[in-house]
């Protein structure tokens, strides 16, 4: 397809109301990313953001790796690629931010997940969230969370006043598992926060069913990205160039549509309010007779030996066997011989777990748990109660894509997104 036709195609979508008016102010955004961790889709999403950096007021790029070895330095490396491509990108638009301006807002957040209480001490990243949120502006600060919620939880703990100044779009799902303690802190203490919890919708961006062959995950890189500047060559390092970009829908949400109304369609999905976040509490080991909703917060409480430990000390582990293999999670002492651990399942399956500790006399135990594909499901007595501005994936069965709730609200715009992006890659081929 020739680039001229791409512009015509894009113009049709602009006509339908998805292009913002020229007079509209750029949205203020702060991205919290685990780039450099175990999943390189953040690298792909960061390249996408940098190629559209002229569309935003980027006030923060915070490295918040709940899991893996992401760091601020990894973000700086991506900006160095952007710097090399900027002369070509800026031939048609002159309002791209300078590489120096982007580097100035790169901050290091917490390494590793927060302990049971959901926060610890301020980080450079959490303090930057507070600073940006407190700026005088008629616009909210959009906090786009691509990984764990740990730095956001810390910022809210240290500066509760920012809750009314920010709007959060969080790529949940697996990220909820890595930052379950921070999630529990936020949902329990800030039910009046404005937050989109996208657990399944974002996965619509992975799906290329029904797309033209040139826009398929396997062909898009060869057709539009390969050898297109320094960022294009770097893109090929991640998934052999196959499109994933699981965090990009958060950016698309504020790019096209009306972000103030989650119920309306946007390139980043359409969402509905929910008033309870499921939480299941067990004071025993579980069996396959026990079923919990996918993405729920599951707590195991039990008694053991009384030991002298500092508060919030990780002192035992729960090894969970799932389709993803075995992963180990920390558990904590509540004092006086009481122990607890939280877990958030990311997919429908039967989990097998084993709990053990090196504490003498600690009761080693094992069990199983069935995870169903219902979110959020019927209210339970231990659920977290939510305010009027919490939103999540649409529950309409027609909007499921396979088992992924709400994913069709993102997948339906995937071709338009990729065609528009192709015009920017073309600039790097000139």
C-alpha positions in Angstrom: 0.0 0.0 0.0 1.4 3.4 -0.9 1.9 6.0 1.7 -0.6 8.3 0.0 -3.3 5.7 0.5 -2.3 5.4 4.1 -3.0 9.1 4.6 -6.5 8.7 3.0 -7.2 5.7 5.2 -6.1 7.8 8.3 -8.2 10.7 7.1 -11.4 8.5 7.2 -10.7 7.8 10.9 -10.0 11.4 11.6 -13.4 12.3 10.0 -15.1 9.9 12.4 -13.9 11.9 15.4 -10.8 10.1 16.5 -8.4 12.8 15.6 -8.1 15.5 18.3 -8.8 19.1 17.2 -5.6 21.0 16.4 -6.4 23.5 19.2 -6.6 20.8 21.8 -3.8 20.9 24.3 -1.4 18.0 24.4 -2.2 15.6 27.3 0.2 15.6 30.2 1.5 12.1 30.7 3.9 10.2 33.0 4.9 6.7 32.0 5.9 4.2 34.7 7.6 1.3 32.9 9.4 -1.9 33.7 11.4 -1.6 30.5 14.5 -3.8 30.7 12.8 -6.5 32.7 11.8 -9.9 31.6 9.3 -8.9 28.9 10.7 -6.8 26.0 7.3 -5.6 24.9 8.1 -2.4 26.9 10.9 -1.7 24.5 8.5 -1.9 21.6 6.0 0.3 23.4 8.7 2.9 24.3 9.7 3.1 20.6 6.1 3.7 19.7 5.9 6.4 22.3 9.0 8.2 21.2 7.8 8.2 17.6 4.6 10.0 18.8 6.3 12.2 21.4 5.2 15.3 19.6 1.6 14.5 20.6 2.2 14.7 24.4 3.6 16.7 27.2 5.8 13.9 28.6 6.4 14.9 32.2 8.0 11.7 33.5 9.5 8.4 32.4 9.9 6.4 35.6 11.6 3.0 35.8 9.4 0.9 38.1 10.6 -2.7 37.8 8.5 -4.9 40.2 10.1 -7.9 38.5 13.3 -8.2 36.4 16.2 -5.9 36.0 14.8 -2.8 34.4 16.4 0.5 35.1 16.5 4.2 34.2 19.6 3.5 32.1 17.5 1.3 29.8 15.2 4.2 29.1 18.1 6.5 28.4 19.4 4.0 25.9 16.1 4.2 24.0 16.2 7.9 24.0 19.7 7.8 22.5 18.2 5.9 19.5 15.4 8.6 19.3 18.1 11.2 19.2 19.7 9.7 16.1 16.3 9.5 14.3 15.0 12.8 15.4 16.3 14.8 12.4 14.1 12.7 10.1 11.2 12.5 12.4 11.0 16.3 12.8 11.1 17.1 9.1 7.3 17.3 9.0 6.6 18.2 12.6 8.8 20.5 14.6 7.3 20.0 18.1 9.1 16.8 19.1 10.7 17.2 22.5 14.5 17.3 22.6 16.3 14.2 23.8 17.8 16.3 26.6 14.3 17.2 27.8 13.2 13.6 27.8 16.3 12.5 29.7 15.7 15.2 32.3 12.4 13.5 33.3 13.8 10.0 33.4 13.7 8.8 37.1 14.6 5.6 38.9 11.8 4.0 40.9 11.7 1.0 43.1 13.6 -2.2 42.3 11.5 -5.2 43.2 8.0 -5.5 44.6 6.8 -3.6 47.7 6.3 -5.6 51.0 3.0 -6.5 52.5 2.0 -3.0 53.5 2.3 -1.9 49.8 5.0 0.8 50.2 8.3 1.4 51.9 10.4 4.6 51.4 10.2 7.3 48.7 12.2 6.7 45.5 13.3 9.2 42.9 10.5 8.0 40.8 7.7 8.2 43.4 8.9 11.7 44.4 8.8 12.7 40.7 5.2 11.5 40.4 4.3 13.7 43.3 6.1 16.7 41.9 4.4 16.4 38.5 1.0 15.8 40.0 1.2 18.9 42.1 2.0 21.2 39.1 -0.5 23.9 38.5 -2.5 22.9 35.5 -6.1 22.7 34.3 -5.3 19.2 32.9 -4.9 16.1 35.0 -1.7 14.2 34.9 -2.2 10.9 33.1 -0.1 8.2 34.8 0.3 5.3 32.4 1.5 2.3 34.3 3.2 -0.4 32.1 4.4 -2.5 35.0 4.0 -2.6 38.8 2.1 -0.1 40.9 4.8 0.2 43.5 6.0 3.8 42.8 2.4 5.0 42.4 1.5 3.5 45.7 4.5 5.1 47.3 3.5 8.5 45.8 -0.1 8.2 47.0 1.1 7.2 50.5 3.5 10.2 50.7 1.2 12.7 49.1 -2.5 11.7 49.4 -3.6 15.0 48.0 -2.4 14.0 44.5 -5.3 11.6 44.1 -7.6 14.3 42.7 -4.9 15.5 40.3 -4.1 12.2 38.5 -5.8 9.8 36.2 -4.4 6.3 36.0 -4.5 3.8 33.1 -2.9 0.6 34.4 -2.0 -2.5 32.3 -3.0 -5.0 34.9 -3.3 -8.7 34.3 0.2 -10.2 34.9 1.5 -6.9 36.4 -1.1 -7.3 39.1 0.6 -10.5 40.2 4.0 -8.7 40.6 2.6 -5.8 42.5 -0.3 -7.3 44.4 0.7 -5.7 47.7 0.8 -2.2 46.2 -2.5 -2.8 44.5 -4.1 -3.9 47.7 -2.8 -0.7 49.4 -4.2 1.6 46.7 -7.6 -0.1 46.3 -8.1 -0.2 50.1 -7.0 3.3 50.9 -7.8 5.3 47.7 -11.2 4.0 46.5 -11.9 7.5 45.2 -8.9 7.4 42.8 -9.7 7.7 39.0 -8.3 4.5 37.6 -8.7 2.2 34.6 -7.7 -1.4 35.4 -7.1 -3.0 32.0 -6.6 -6.7 32.8 -7.7 -8.2 29.4 -8.5 -5.5 27.0 -4.9 -4.6 26.1 -4.4 -8.1 24.8 -6.5 -7.2 21.8 -3.5 -5.5 20.4 -1.7 -8.9 20.1 -4.4 -10.3 17.8 -4.2 -9.8 14.1 -7.1 -12.0 13.1 -8.9 -10.4 10.1 -6.2 -7.8 9.5 -4.6 -7.4 6.0 -1.6 -9.7 5.6 0.7 -6.7 5.6 -0.5 -5.8 9.1 -0.1 -9.2 10.6 2.3 -9.7 13.5 4.7 -11.6 11.3 4.8 -9.3 8.3 4.4 -5.7 9.7 8.1 -5.5 10.7 9.4 -6.5 7.2 6.9 -4.3 5.4 7.2 -1.1 7.4 9.9 -1.2 10.1 12.9 -3.1 8.9 15.9 -0.7 8.3 13.7 2.4 9.1 16.2 4.3 11.2 18.0 3.4 14.3 14.7 2.7 16.2 13.6 0.4 13.4 16.7 -1.7 13.6 16.4 -1.9 17.3 12.8 -3.0 17.1 13.8 -6.2 15.4 15.7 -7.3 18.5 12.4 -7.9 20.4 10.3 -11.0 19.4 12.2 -11.0 16.1 10.2 -7.9 15.2 6.8 -9.5 15.8 4.3 -6.9 17.1 3.3 -7.3 20.8 3.4 -3.9 22.5 1.1 -4.9 25.3 1.5 -1.5 27.1 0.8 0.7 24.0 -3.0 0.7 24.5 -2.5 3.0 27.5 -0.9 5.5 25.2 -3.4 5.0 22.5 -6.2 5.7 25.0 -5.1 9.3 25.5 -4.1 9.7 21.8 -7.5 9.1 20.2 -10.9 9.3 21.7 -12.2 11.1 24.7 -10.1 9.9 27.6 -12.4 11.7 30.1 -15.1 9.2 29.2 -13.9 5.6 29.5 -17.3 4.3 28.3 -16.7 5.7 24.8 -14.7 4.0 22.1 -11.0 4.8 21.8 -7.9 3.3 20.3 -7.0 2.2 23.8 -10.2 0.4 24.5 -13.6 1.0 26.1 -14.3 0.4 29.7 -17.1 0.1 32.3 -17.3 1.1 35.9 -17.0 -1.5 38.6 -17.7 -1.1 42.3 -15.9 -4.0 44.0 -12.5 -5.6 43.4 -12.7 -9.3 44.3 -10.7 -10.5 47.3 -10.7 -14.0 48.7 -9.4 -14.7 52.2 -8.5 -18.2 53.4 -7.5 -19.3 56.9 -6.7 -22.8 55.7 -5.1 -24.6 52.8 -7.4 -24.8 49.7 -8.3 -27.6 47.3 -9.8 -27.9 43.8 -13.2 -27.4 45.5 -12.2 -23.7 46.0 -12.6 -21.3 43.1 -11.5 -17.7 42.8 -12.0 -15.1 40.1 -9.1 -14.4 37.7 -7.2 -11.2 38.7 -8.6 -11.4 42.2 -6.5 -10.8 45.3 -6.1 -14.1 47.2 -4.9 -14.1 50.8 -3.7 -17.1 52.8 -3.6 -16.6 56.6 -2.3 -19.2 59.0 -0.6 -19.6 62.4 2.9 -20.7 63.1 5.7 -20.3 65.6 6.1 -17.0 67.4 9.4 -15.5 66.4 10.9 -12.1 66.9 10.9 -10.5 63.4 10.8 -6.8 62.3 7.4 -5.7 61.0 6.7 -6.6 57.4 9.5 -9.1 57.2 9.4 -11.6 54.3 10.0 -14.9 56.1 8.5 -17.7 54.1 7.8 -18.5 50.4 4.9 -19.9 48.4 6.0 -21.7 45.2 3.2 -21.7 42.7 3.1 -24.2 39.9 1.1 -23.0 36.9 1.2 -23.2 33.1 3.9 -20.6 33.2 6.1 -22.9 35.3 7.0 -22.5 38.9 7.3 -19.1 40.5 8.1 -18.2 44.1 6.4 -15.4 46.1 7.3 -13.9 49.5 5.1 -14.2 52.6 5.1 -12.1 55.7 4.9 -12.3 59.5 2.1 -10.3 61.2 3.6 -10.9 64.6 2.4 -13.2 67.4 2.7 -16.3 65.3 0.4 -15.0 62.5 1.5 -15.2 58.8 0.0 -14.0 55.5 0.7 -14.0 51.8 -1.1 -12.4 48.9 -1.3 -13.7 45.3 -3.2 -12.5 42.2 -3.8 -15.2 39.5 -3.5 -13.9 35.9 -5.2 -16.7 34.0 -7.8 -19.4 34.1 -6.2 -22.6 35.4 -5.7 -25.0 38.3 -2.8 -23.8 40.6 -0.8 -26.0 42.8 1.2 -24.3 45.6 3.6 -25.2 48.4 4.4 -23.0 51.4 7.6 -23.5 53.4 10.1 -21.6 55.5 13.4 -22.0 57.3 11.9 -20.9 60.6 12.0 -23.9 63.0 8.6 -25.4 63.5 7.0 -23.6 60.6 4.1 -25.6 59.2 5.0 -26.6 55.7 1.8 -27.0 53.6 0.5 -27.4 50.1 -2.8 -27.0 48.3 -4.6 -26.3 45.0 -6.9 -23.6 43.8 -9.1 -23.2 40.7 -9.1 -19.9 38.9 -12.2 -19.2 36.8 -12.6 -16.7 34.0 -15.0 -14.3 35.7 -14.0 -10.7 36.4 -15.0 -9.1 38.7 -17.8 -11.6 39.4 -20.4 -11.5 42.2 -19.5 -9.4 45.3 -18.0 -11.2 48.2 -17.7 -10.2 51.9 -14.0 -9.5 51.8 -14.0 -7.5 48.5 -12.5 -4.1 48.2 -15.2 -1.5 47.8 -14.6 1.1 45.0 -15.6 4.6 44.3 -17.4 6.0 41.2 -14.2 6.3 39.0 -12.8 2.8 38.9 -13.2 1.2 35.4 -12.3 -2.1 33.9 -12.7 -4.4 30.9 -16.2 -4.7 29.5 -18.0 -7.9 30.5 -20.1 -8.2 27.4 -19.4 -11.7 26.0 -19.4 -10.3 22.5 -16.3 -8.2 23.3 -14.2 -11.2 24.5 -11.4 -12.3 22.3 -10.9 -15.9 23.2 -10.7 -15.8 27.0 -9.6 -12.1 27.1 -12.4 -9.9 28.5 -13.0 -6.6 26.6 -10.1 -7.3 24.1 -12.2 -6.6 21.0 -12.5 -3.0 22.1 -8.8 -2.6 21.4 -8.4 -5.2 18.6 -11.0 -3.4 16.4 -8.7 -0.4 16.0 -5.4 -2.3 15.6 -5.3 -1.9 11.8 -5.9 1.9 12.0 -3.2 2.2 14.6 -0.6 0.3 12.6 -1.4 2.2 9.4 -1.0 5.5 11.1 2.3 4.3 12.6 3.4 3.2 9.2 3.4 6.8 8.0 5.9 7.7 10.8 8.1 4.8 9.9 8.1 6.1 6.4 9.7 9.3 7.6 12.7 7.3 8.8 13.1 5.7 5.4 13.3 9.1 3.6 
